[in-house]
Amino acid sequence: MLFGVIICLISVILLGIDGRFVSSDEYPKICQARAWLLSTGFTLAYGAMFSKVWRVHRFTTKAKTDPKTPSSPPASKRCFLSHNNISISQNTVVIVTKLSSLIITGFYLQLGARENQTMSEARVEPWKLYTMVTGLLSVDLIILTAWQIIDPLQRILETFPLEDPISTTDDIKIRPELEHCESSQNSVWLGLVYGYKGLILVFGLFLAYETRSIKVKQINDSRYVGMSIYNVVVLCLITAPVGMVIASQQDASFVFVALAVIFCCFLSMLLIFVPKVGRHEFSVLRILRTTPAESKYNPDSGISKEDEERYQKLVTENEELERLIAQCNR
């Protein structure tokens, strides 16, 4: 992702280069470099986030469709509950009620632990994420290569009506000129690029919405990745059409597009990397303040910390029930 962000920021510099810095013969190369850098940089940065949210969606889908996951309490426990409902003393009724709650809560705790274990067993293999990013990048390479070979971008000079100079009394006129990067079938190629990018933007937005409240231990920044995808989608949907409308106003067009790219890149990095740094600092402080004897929670056990706390509560309730049963048997 960082490599893609760097490429996008470099493309902003190329967007500000005009005929004052390069000759008319070299300008088409700048046009090609703009298209290649901006397109591939976007794919590398957004593709990394897209592949992560896609893996989160696959994990959750696999956990929900796992045939090993039970759907109801075991038959022996259901029979136990039904037989013990025939209690006659008030103390026994209280015990049975608490015991029923304990069994049901324990079952759902076990169910949650199995789901967490299923997601823990599904390892995040980096090569799968790299493969998805490579696939997205290969589509970019095909489109851009065909564009450059069949109908390359050229320097198009747009002229405007003559204007009077502002700070001189000489008998002269000024004819403003504006350089564009266009090809003969420019709208067709832009339609292909925008259509492809728009498709993965919409699909990424859908996946981010589907996994908005899901946490995966192997990809612990999935929520922030989803927020970054929202940020990218909104800015792209605004920047692309507005940039095409104000293309003839070079200053406004450059400022708008450059600020959109810079803001999008830095906001995405803040959303993803700042929580990582904060979480790392918090983990280091917690390890330094906690001795091995005091720490009972094992993050690699497949059970979340909330489930561990509920388990300890169930153990306490079980001990209380055993004490009440012993009193009733006296």
Short mmCIF file of the C-alpha atoms (twelve columns), coordinates in Angstrom:
data_MODEL
# 
_entry.id   MODEL 
# 
loop_
_atom_site.group_PDB 
_atom_site.id 
_atom_site.type_symbol 
_atom_site.label_atom_id 
_atom_site.label_alt_id 
_atom_site.label_comp_id 
_atom_site.label_asym_id 
_atom_site.label_seq_id 
_atom_site.Cartn_x 
_atom_site.Cartn_y 
_atom_site.Cartn_z 
_atom_site.pdbx_PDB_model_num 
ATOM 1   C CA . MET A 1   0.000   0.000   0.000   1 
ATOM 2   C CA . LEU A 2   2.761   2.443   0.915   1 
ATOM 3   C CA . PHE A 3   4.439   1.878   -2.443  1 
ATOM 4   C CA . GLY A 4   1.182   2.713   -4.209  1 
ATOM 5   C CA . VAL A 5   0.755   5.870   -2.114  1 
ATOM 6   C CA . ILE A 6   4.290   6.990   -3.012  1 
ATOM 7   C CA . ILE A 7   3.584   6.463   -6.717  1 
ATOM 8   C CA . CYS A 8   0.349   8.480   -6.480  1 
ATOM 9   C CA . LEU A 9   2.171   11.354  -4.773  1 
ATOM 10  C CA . ILE A 10  4.858   11.318  -7.486  1 
ATOM 11  C CA . SER A 11  2.136   11.518  -10.132 1 
ATOM 12  C CA . VAL A 12  0.937   14.765  -8.526  1 
ATOM 13  C CA . ILE A 13  4.312   16.322  -9.377  1 
ATOM 14  C CA . LEU A 14  3.944   15.257  -13.001 1 
ATOM 15  C CA . LEU A 15  0.452   16.779  -13.129 1 
ATOM 16  C CA . GLY A 16  2.022   20.192  -12.458 1 
ATOM 17  C CA . ILE A 17  4.615   19.977  -15.248 1 
ATOM 18  C CA . ASP A 18  3.809   22.001  -18.378 1 
ATOM 19  C CA . GLY A 19  5.577   23.409  -21.447 1 
ATOM 20  C CA . ARG A 20  7.729   25.751  -19.368 1 
ATOM 21  C CA . PHE A 21  9.707   22.800  -17.991 1 
ATOM 22  C CA . VAL A 22  9.771   20.345  -20.911 1 
ATOM 23  C CA . SER A 23  9.869   20.709  -24.661 1 
ATOM 24  C CA . SER A 24  6.957   19.920  -26.934 1 
ATOM 25  C CA . ASP A 25  8.728   16.748  -28.108 1 
ATOM 26  C CA . GLU A 26  9.145   15.434  -24.560 1 
ATOM 27  C CA . TYR A 27  5.661   16.380  -23.396 1 
ATOM 28  C CA . PRO A 28  3.963   13.163  -24.699 1 
ATOM 29  C CA . LYS A 29  6.274   11.164  -22.430 1 
ATOM 30  C CA . ILE A 30  5.033   13.173  -19.476 1 
ATOM 31  C CA . CYS A 31  1.470   12.414  -20.545 1 
ATOM 32  C CA . GLN A 32  2.168   8.682   -20.633 1 
ATOM 33  C CA . ALA A 33  3.967   8.804   -17.292 1 
ATOM 34  C CA . ARG A 34  0.990   10.555  -15.677 1 
ATOM 35  C CA . ALA A 35  -1.421  7.859   -16.818 1 
ATOM 36  C CA . TRP A 36  0.841   4.972   -15.827 1 
ATOM 37  C CA . LEU A 37  1.826   6.303   -12.414 1 
ATOM 38  C CA . LEU A 38  -1.630  7.438   -11.337 1 
ATOM 39  C CA . SER A 39  -3.342  4.249   -12.498 1 
ATOM 40  C CA . THR A 40  -0.809  1.776   -11.103 1 
ATOM 41  C CA . GLY A 41  -0.382  3.744   -7.879  1 
ATOM 42  C CA . PHE A 42  -4.128  3.699   -7.300  1 
ATOM 43  C CA . THR A 43  -4.267  -0.047  -7.967  1 
ATOM 44  C CA . LEU A 44  -1.394  -0.824  -5.602  1 
ATOM 45  C CA . ALA A 45  -2.776  1.335   -2.782  1 
ATOM 46  C CA . TYR A 46  -6.462  0.513   -3.150  1 
ATOM 47  C CA . GLY A 47  -5.790  -3.090  -4.206  1 
ATOM 48  C CA . ALA A 48  -4.022  -3.790  -0.912  1 
ATOM 49  C CA . MET A 49  -7.050  -2.566  1.045   1 
ATOM 50  C CA . PHE A 50  -9.432  -4.381  -1.296  1 
ATOM 51  C CA . SER A 51  -7.607  -7.698  -0.876  1 
ATOM 52  C CA . LYS A 52  -7.689  -7.378  2.917   1 
ATOM 53  C CA . VAL A 53  -11.406 -6.686  3.123   1 
ATOM 54  C CA . TRP A 54  -11.993 -9.511  0.636   1 
ATOM 55  C CA . ARG A 55  -10.124 -11.951 2.903   1 
ATOM 56  C CA . VAL A 56  -12.154 -10.785 5.903   1 
ATOM 57  C CA . HIS A 57  -15.341 -11.440 3.954   1 
ATOM 58  C CA . ARG A 58  -14.094 -14.913 2.995   1 
ATOM 59  C CA . PHE A 59  -13.226 -15.723 6.615   1 
ATOM 60  C CA . THR A 60  -16.646 -14.737 7.904   1 
ATOM 61  C CA . THR A 61  -18.433 -16.578 5.097   1 
ATOM 62  C CA . LYS A 62  -16.433 -19.721 5.815   1 
ATOM 63  C CA . ALA A 63  -17.137 -19.463 9.550   1 
ATOM 64  C CA . LYS A 64  -20.891 -19.142 8.966   1 
ATOM 65  C CA . THR A 65  -21.056 -22.095 6.550   1 
ATOM 66  C CA . ASP A 66  -18.784 -24.408 8.570   1 
ATOM 67  C CA . PRO A 67  -20.682 -27.725 9.019   1 
ATOM 68  C CA . LYS A 68  -18.860 -28.384 12.299  1 
ATOM 69  C CA . THR A 69  -20.583 -25.455 13.990  1 
ATOM 70  C CA . PRO A 70  -23.502 -26.670 16.190  1 
ATOM 71  C CA . SER A 71  -26.883 -25.023 15.842  1 
ATOM 72  C CA . SER A 72  -28.582 -26.101 19.106  1 
ATOM 73  C CA . PRO A 73  -27.665 -27.491 22.547  1 
ATOM 74  C CA . PRO A 74  -26.915 -31.232 22.705  1 
ATOM 75  C CA . ALA A 75  -29.813 -33.627 23.247  1 
ATOM 76  C CA . SER A 76  -28.489 -34.793 26.615  1 
ATOM 77  C CA . LYS A 77  -28.544 -31.215 27.930  1 
ATOM 78  C CA . ARG A 78  -32.042 -30.637 26.593  1 
ATOM 79  C CA . CYS A 79  -33.223 -33.820 28.310  1 
ATOM 80  C CA . PHE A 80  -31.507 -32.752 31.508  1 
ATOM 81  C CA . LEU A 81  -33.383 -29.468 31.452  1 
ATOM 82  C CA . SER A 82  -36.743 -31.119 30.756  1 
ATOM 83  C CA . HIS A 83  -36.337 -33.746 33.511  1 
ATOM 84  C CA . ASN A 84  -35.201 -31.270 36.124  1 
ATOM 85  C CA . ASN A 85  -38.204 -29.041 35.512  1 
ATOM 86  C CA . ILE A 86  -40.214 -31.523 37.647  1 
ATOM 87  C CA . SER A 87  -38.680 -30.181 40.870  1 
ATOM 88  C CA . ILE A 88  -40.923 -29.744 43.901  1 
ATOM 89  C CA . SER A 89  -39.007 -27.639 46.411  1 
ATOM 90  C CA . GLN A 90  -38.430 -23.919 46.011  1 
ATOM 91  C CA . ASN A 91  -34.668 -24.218 46.496  1 
ATOM 92  C CA . THR A 92  -34.476 -26.898 43.822  1 
ATOM 93  C CA . VAL A 93  -36.431 -24.729 41.391  1 
ATOM 94  C CA . VAL A 94  -33.963 -21.913 41.956  1 
ATOM 95  C CA . ILE A 95  -31.069 -24.294 41.388  1 
ATOM 96  C CA . VAL A 96  -32.605 -25.711 38.212  1 
ATOM 97  C CA . THR A 97  -33.272 -22.211 36.873  1 
ATOM 98  C CA . LYS A 98  -29.698 -21.134 37.498  1 
ATOM 99  C CA . LEU A 99  -28.367 -24.399 36.138  1 
ATOM 100 C CA . SER A 100 -30.439 -24.007 32.972  1 
ATOM 101 C CA . SER A 101 -29.069 -20.516 32.454  1 
ATOM 102 C CA . LEU A 102 -25.565 -21.829 33.095  1 
ATOM 103 C CA . ILE A 103 -25.903 -24.631 30.529  1 
ATOM 104 C CA . ILE A 104 -27.380 -22.383 27.837  1 
ATOM 105 C CA . THR A 105 -24.777 -19.682 28.414  1 
ATOM 106 C CA . GLY A 106 -22.028 -22.279 28.380  1 
ATOM 107 C CA . PHE A 107 -23.310 -23.683 25.097  1 
ATOM 108 C CA . TYR A 108 -23.261 -20.325 23.362  1 
ATOM 109 C CA . LEU A 109 -19.854 -19.608 24.856  1 
ATOM 110 C CA . GLN A 110 -18.675 -22.887 23.341  1 
ATOM 111 C CA . LEU A 111 -20.319 -21.923 20.044  1 
ATOM 112 C CA . GLY A 112 -18.518 -18.571 19.989  1 
ATOM 113 C CA . ALA A 113 -15.240 -20.268 20.868  1 
ATOM 114 C CA . ARG A 114 -15.652 -22.708 17.978  1 
ATOM 115 C CA . GLU A 115 -16.350 -19.860 15.562  1 
ATOM 116 C CA . ASN A 116 -13.291 -18.008 16.808  1 
ATOM 117 C CA . GLN A 117 -11.239 -21.197 16.533  1 
ATOM 118 C CA . THR A 118 -12.461 -21.726 12.973  1 
ATOM 119 C CA . MET A 119 -11.394 -18.214 12.002  1 
ATOM 120 C CA . SER A 120 -8.090  -18.646 13.839  1 
ATOM 121 C CA . GLU A 121 -7.318  -21.848 11.961  1 
ATOM 122 C CA . ALA A 122 -7.842  -20.027 8.650   1 
ATOM 123 C CA . ARG A 123 -4.426  -18.477 8.284   1 
ATOM 124 C CA . VAL A 124 -3.914  -15.319 6.302   1 
ATOM 125 C CA . GLU A 125 -1.419  -16.362 3.685   1 
ATOM 126 C CA . PRO A 126 0.356   -13.307 2.232   1 
ATOM 127 C CA . TRP A 127 0.712   -14.848 -1.209  1 
ATOM 128 C CA . LYS A 128 -3.076  -14.851 -1.609  1 
ATOM 129 C CA . LEU A 129 -3.213  -11.113 -0.916  1 
ATOM 130 C CA . TYR A 130 -0.310  -10.506 -3.292  1 
ATOM 131 C CA . THR A 131 -1.988  -12.627 -5.958  1 
ATOM 132 C CA . MET A 132 -5.144  -10.515 -5.835  1 
ATOM 133 C CA . VAL A 133 -3.176  -7.263  -6.070  1 
ATOM 134 C CA . THR A 134 -1.164  -8.719  -8.952  1 
ATOM 135 C CA . GLY A 135 -4.372  -9.672  -10.750 1 
ATOM 136 C CA . LEU A 136 -5.758  -6.150  -10.416 1 
ATOM 137 C CA . LEU A 137 -2.443  -4.697  -11.559 1 
ATOM 138 C CA . SER A 138 -2.323  -6.988  -14.598 1 
ATOM 139 C CA . VAL A 139 -5.648  -5.573  -15.828 1 
ATOM 140 C CA . ASP A 140 -4.133  -2.088  -15.548 1 
ATOM 141 C CA . LEU A 141 -1.087  -3.168  -17.518 1 
ATOM 142 C CA . ILE A 142 -3.229  -4.647  -20.293 1 
ATOM 143 C CA . ILE A 143 -5.380  -1.514  -20.659 1 
ATOM 144 C CA . LEU A 144 -2.478  0.946   -20.451 1 
ATOM 145 C CA . THR A 145 -0.270  -1.049  -22.819 1 
ATOM 146 C CA . ALA A 146 -3.037  -1.275  -25.408 1 
ATOM 147 C CA . TRP A 147 -3.725  2.452   -24.994 1 
ATOM 148 C CA . GLN A 148 -0.076  3.372   -25.485 1 
ATOM 149 C CA . ILE A 149 0.408   1.123   -28.523 1 
ATOM 150 C CA . ILE A 150 -2.877  1.691   -30.363 1 
ATOM 151 C CA . ASP A 151 -3.710  5.295   -29.520 1 
ATOM 152 C CA . PRO A 152 -0.972  6.992   -27.431 1 
ATOM 153 C CA . LEU A 153 -1.498  10.243  -25.584 1 
ATOM 154 C CA . GLN A 154 -0.250  13.328  -27.415 1 
ATOM 155 C CA . ARG A 155 0.253   16.997  -26.653 1 
ATOM 156 C CA . ILE A 156 -2.840  18.942  -27.734 1 
ATOM 157 C CA . LEU A 157 -2.594  22.732  -27.689 1 
ATOM 158 C CA . GLU A 158 -5.797  24.643  -26.941 1 
ATOM 159 C CA . THR A 159 -5.781  28.354  -27.836 1 
ATOM 160 C CA . PHE A 160 -7.993  31.097  -26.417 1 
ATOM 161 C CA . PRO A 161 -9.046  34.563  -27.715 1 
ATOM 162 C CA . LEU A 162 -6.552  37.423  -27.624 1 
ATOM 163 C CA . GLU A 163 -6.331  39.378  -24.380 1 
ATOM 164 C CA . ASP A 164 -4.910  42.769  -23.479 1 
ATOM 165 C CA . PRO A 165 -1.892  42.727  -21.154 1 
ATOM 166 C CA . ILE A 166 -2.510  43.903  -17.599 1 
ATOM 167 C CA . SER A 167 0.687   45.752  -16.647 1 
ATOM 168 C CA . THR A 168 1.966   47.302  -19.873 1 
ATOM 169 C CA . THR A 169 0.953   50.007  -22.325 1 
ATOM 170 C CA . ASP A 170 2.671   48.438  -25.327 1 
ATOM 171 C CA . ASP A 171 0.660   47.747  -28.423 1 
ATOM 172 C CA . ILE A 172 0.577   43.979  -27.933 1 
ATOM 173 C CA . LYS A 173 -1.960  41.228  -27.435 1 
ATOM 174 C CA . ILE A 174 -1.628  37.992  -25.504 1 
ATOM 175 C CA . ARG A 175 -3.006  34.703  -26.776 1 
ATOM 176 C CA . PRO A 176 -3.350  32.197  -23.875 1 
ATOM 177 C CA . GLU A 177 -2.532  28.589  -24.657 1 
ATOM 178 C CA . LEU A 178 -3.312  25.450  -22.668 1 
ATOM 179 C CA . GLU A 179 -1.656  22.059  -23.103 1 
ATOM 180 C CA . HIS A 180 -3.719  18.892  -22.836 1 
ATOM 181 C CA . CYS A 181 -2.850  15.210  -22.886 1 
ATOM 182 C CA . GLU A 182 -5.323  13.562  -25.241 1 
ATOM 183 C CA . SER A 183 -5.599  10.833  -27.845 1 
ATOM 184 C CA . SER A 184 -7.892  10.472  -30.836 1 
ATOM 185 C CA . GLN A 185 -10.208 8.069   -28.951 1 
ATOM 186 C CA . ASN A 186 -9.618  9.597   -25.551 1 
ATOM 187 C CA . SER A 187 -13.183 9.131   -24.290 1 
ATOM 188 C CA . VAL A 188 -13.117 5.397   -25.090 1 
ATOM 189 C CA . TRP A 189 -9.912  4.752   -23.182 1 
ATOM 190 C CA . LEU A 190 -11.005 6.890   -20.247 1 
ATOM 191 C CA . GLY A 191 -14.278 4.976   -20.211 1 
ATOM 192 C CA . LEU A 192 -12.383 1.677   -19.958 1 
ATOM 193 C CA . VAL A 193 -10.165 2.924   -17.145 1 
ATOM 194 C CA . TYR A 194 -12.979 4.604   -15.210 1 
ATOM 195 C CA . GLY A 195 -15.277 1.628   -15.726 1 
ATOM 196 C CA . TYR A 196 -12.711 -0.828  -14.376 1 
ATOM 197 C CA . LYS A 197 -11.772 1.380   -11.432 1 
ATOM 198 C CA . GLY A 198 -15.416 2.140   -10.691 1 
ATOM 199 C CA . LEU A 199 -16.252 -1.567  -10.652 1 
ATOM 200 C CA . ILE A 200 -13.647 -2.426  -8.036  1 
ATOM 201 C CA . LEU A 201 -14.578 0.710   -6.066  1 
ATOM 202 C CA . VAL A 202 -18.230 -0.332  -5.873  1 
ATOM 203 C CA . PHE A 203 -17.336 -3.940  -5.063  1 
ATOM 204 C CA . GLY A 204 -14.899 -2.799  -2.377  1 
ATOM 205 C CA . LEU A 205 -17.570 -0.532  -0.917  1 
ATOM 206 C CA . PHE A 206 -19.976 -3.483  -0.777  1 
ATOM 207 C CA . LEU A 207 -17.416 -5.708  0.959   1 
ATOM 208 C CA . ALA A 208 -16.525 -2.948  3.433   1 
ATOM 209 C CA . TYR A 209 -20.211 -2.542  4.296   1 
ATOM 210 C CA . GLU A 210 -20.704 -6.305  4.701   1 
ATOM 211 C CA . THR A 211 -17.731 -6.581  7.078   1 
ATOM 212 C CA . ARG A 212 -18.245 -3.281  8.906   1 
ATOM 213 C CA . SER A 213 -18.795 -4.877  12.354  1 
ATOM 214 C CA . ILE A 214 -16.505 -7.893  12.030  1 
ATOM 215 C CA . LYS A 215 -13.139 -8.285  13.702  1 
ATOM 216 C CA . VAL A 216 -10.620 -10.888 12.566  1 
ATOM 217 C CA . LYS A 217 -7.569  -11.578 14.696  1 
ATOM 218 C CA . GLN A 218 -5.334  -12.254 11.695  1 
ATOM 219 C CA . ILE A 219 -6.361  -8.955  10.041  1 
ATOM 220 C CA . ASN A 220 -6.830  -6.740  13.084  1 
ATOM 221 C CA . ASP A 221 -7.140  -3.527  11.054  1 
ATOM 222 C CA . SER A 222 -10.126 -4.664  8.955   1 
ATOM 223 C CA . ARG A 223 -12.418 -1.962  10.356  1 
ATOM 224 C CA . TYR A 224 -9.946  0.814   9.538   1 
ATOM 225 C CA . VAL A 225 -9.388  -0.671  6.086   1 
ATOM 226 C CA . GLY A 226 -13.141 -0.422  5.508   1 
ATOM 227 C CA . MET A 227 -13.104 3.219   6.596   1 
ATOM 228 C CA . SER A 228 -10.236 3.884   4.190   1 
ATOM 229 C CA . ILE A 229 -12.231 2.308   1.377   1 
ATOM 230 C CA . TYR A 230 -15.168 4.624   2.154   1 
ATOM 231 C CA . ASN A 231 -12.762 7.560   1.995   1 
ATOM 232 C CA . VAL A 232 -11.288 6.476   -1.356  1 
ATOM 233 C CA . VAL A 233 -14.676 5.772   -2.944  1 
ATOM 234 C CA . VAL A 234 -16.194 9.112   -1.945  1 
ATOM 235 C CA . LEU A 235 -13.196 11.154  -3.088  1 
ATOM 236 C CA . CYS A 236 -12.908 9.293   -6.397  1 
ATOM 237 C CA . LEU A 237 -16.605 9.706   -7.151  1 
ATOM 238 C CA . ILE A 238 -16.238 13.450  -6.580  1 
ATOM 239 C CA . THR A 239 -12.820 14.060  -8.146  1 
ATOM 240 C CA . ALA A 240 -13.237 12.193  -11.457 1 
ATOM 241 C CA . PRO A 241 -16.328 14.027  -12.808 1 
ATOM 242 C CA . VAL A 242 -15.375 17.428  -11.389 1 
ATOM 243 C CA . GLY A 243 -11.852 17.133  -12.834 1 
ATOM 244 C CA . MET A 244 -13.295 16.446  -16.296 1 
ATOM 245 C CA . VAL A 245 -15.664 19.427  -16.055 1 
ATOM 246 C CA . ILE A 246 -12.994 21.969  -15.061 1 
ATOM 247 C CA . ALA A 247 -10.255 20.557  -17.332 1 
ATOM 248 C CA . SER A 248 -10.063 23.857  -19.265 1 
ATOM 249 C CA . GLN A 249 -9.261  25.802  -16.074 1 
ATOM 250 C CA . GLN A 250 -5.713  24.606  -15.535 1 
ATOM 251 C CA . ASP A 251 -5.079  26.162  -12.120 1 
ATOM 252 C CA . ALA A 252 -8.364  25.055  -10.578 1 
ATOM 253 C CA . SER A 253 -8.098  21.607  -12.143 1 
ATOM 254 C CA . PHE A 254 -4.570  20.997  -10.875 1 
ATOM 255 C CA . VAL A 255 -5.315  22.260  -7.360  1 
ATOM 256 C CA . PHE A 256 -8.496  20.210  -7.071  1 
ATOM 257 C CA . VAL A 257 -7.000  16.949  -8.354  1 
ATOM 258 C CA . ALA A 258 -3.719  17.344  -6.457  1 
ATOM 259 C CA . LEU A 259 -5.442  18.093  -3.148  1 
ATOM 260 C CA . ALA A 260 -7.826  15.179  -3.642  1 
ATOM 261 C CA . VAL A 261 -4.957  12.734  -4.288  1 
ATOM 262 C CA . ILE A 262 -2.849  14.027  -1.387  1 
ATOM 263 C CA . PHE A 263 -5.774  14.104  1.044   1 
ATOM 264 C CA . CYS A 264 -6.885  10.609  0.039   1 
ATOM 265 C CA . CYS A 265 -3.386  9.157   0.444   1 
ATOM 266 C CA . PHE A 266 -2.626  10.734  3.798   1 
ATOM 267 C CA . LEU A 267 -6.062  10.047  5.260   1 
ATOM 268 C CA . SER A 268 -5.813  6.376   4.282   1 
ATOM 269 C CA . MET A 269 -2.379  6.101   5.877   1 
ATOM 270 C CA . LEU A 270 -3.628  7.782   9.051   1 
ATOM 271 C CA . LEU A 271 -6.625  5.470   9.326   1 
ATOM 272 C CA . ILE A 272 -4.551  2.316   8.877   1 
ATOM 273 C CA . PHE A 273 -1.153  3.000   10.449  1 
ATOM 274 C CA . VAL A 274 -1.903  5.324   13.387  1 
ATOM 275 C CA . PRO A 275 -4.093  2.693   15.152  1 
ATOM 276 C CA . LYS A 276 -1.333  0.120   14.535  1 
ATOM 277 C CA . VAL A 277 1.243   2.334   16.247  1 
ATOM 278 C CA . GLY A 278 -1.115  3.084   19.135  1 
ATOM 279 C CA . ARG A 279 -2.006  -0.585  19.575  1 
ATOM 280 C CA . HIS A 280 1.664   -1.569  19.544  1 
ATOM 281 C CA . GLU A 281 2.522   1.017   22.196  1 
ATOM 282 C CA . PHE A 282 -0.422  -0.118  24.342  1 
ATOM 283 C CA . SER A 283 0.626   -3.779  24.032  1 
ATOM 284 C CA . VAL A 284 4.187   -2.970  25.078  1 
ATOM 285 C CA . LEU A 285 2.990   -1.027  28.121  1 
ATOM 286 C CA . ARG A 286 0.575   -3.796  29.115  1 
ATOM 287 C CA . ILE A 287 3.312   -6.425  28.857  1 
ATOM 288 C CA . LEU A 288 5.648   -4.317  30.981  1 
ATOM 289 C CA . ARG A 289 2.980   -3.761  33.655  1 
ATOM 290 C CA . THR A 290 1.712   -7.361  33.763  1 
ATOM 291 C CA . THR A 291 3.742   -10.183 35.268  1 
ATOM 292 C CA . PRO A 292 3.495   -13.696 33.781  1 
ATOM 293 C CA . ALA A 293 1.733   -14.964 36.926  1 
ATOM 294 C CA . GLU A 294 -0.993  -12.322 36.644  1 
ATOM 295 C CA . SER A 295 -1.711  -12.894 32.977  1 
ATOM 296 C CA . LYS A 296 -4.229  -15.711 32.388  1 
ATOM 297 C CA . TYR A 297 -5.493  -14.667 28.996  1 
ATOM 298 C CA . ASN A 298 -3.841  -16.364 26.043  1 
ATOM 299 C CA . PRO A 299 -4.478  -14.467 22.769  1 
ATOM 300 C CA . ASP A 300 -3.453  -17.527 20.712  1 
ATOM 301 C CA . SER A 301 -6.033  -19.857 22.248  1 
ATOM 302 C CA . GLY A 302 -8.768  -18.991 19.734  1 
ATOM 303 C CA . ILE A 303 -11.051 -17.524 22.458  1 
ATOM 304 C CA . SER A 304 -11.605 -13.801 22.743  1 
ATOM 305 C CA . LYS A 305 -11.018 -11.890 25.954  1 
ATOM 306 C CA . GLU A 306 -14.768 -11.332 26.395  1 
ATOM 307 C CA . ASP A 307 -15.385 -15.082 26.175  1 
ATOM 308 C CA . GLU A 308 -12.636 -15.681 28.717  1 
ATOM 309 C CA . GLU A 309 -14.330 -13.278 31.141  1 
ATOM 310 C CA . ARG A 310 -17.693 -14.968 30.619  1 
ATOM 311 C CA . TYR A 311 -16.059 -18.341 31.237  1 
ATOM 312 C CA . GLN A 312 -14.653 -17.169 34.553  1 
ATOM 313 C CA . LYS A 313 -18.110 -15.892 35.508  1 
ATOM 314 C CA . LEU A 314 -19.634 -19.272 34.632  1 
ATOM 315 C CA . VAL A 315 -17.073 -21.047 36.806  1 
ATOM 316 C CA . THR A 316 -18.034 -18.823 39.726  1 
ATOM 317 C CA . GLU A 317 -21.750 -19.493 39.188  1 
ATOM 318 C CA . ASN A 318 -21.058 -23.220 38.941  1 
ATOM 319 C CA . GLU A 319 -19.312 -23.201 42.309  1 
ATOM 320 C CA . GLU A 320 -22.283 -21.366 43.831  1 
ATOM 321 C CA . LEU A 321 -24.695 -23.936 42.371  1 
ATOM 322 C CA . GLU A 322 -22.650 -26.800 43.779  1 
ATOM 323 C CA . ARG A 323 -22.842 -25.182 47.195  1 
ATOM 324 C CA . LEU A 324 -26.647 -24.803 46.943  1 
ATOM 325 C CA . ILE A 325 -27.046 -28.418 45.814  1 
ATOM 326 C CA . ALA A 326 -24.959 -29.594 48.754  1 
ATOM 327 C CA . GLN A 327 -27.217 -27.627 51.114  1 
ATOM 328 C CA . CYS A 328 -30.365 -29.187 49.600  1 
ATOM 329 C CA . ASN A 329 -28.988 -32.716 49.984  1 
ATOM 330 C CA . ARG A 330 -28.449 -32.266 53.721  1 
# 
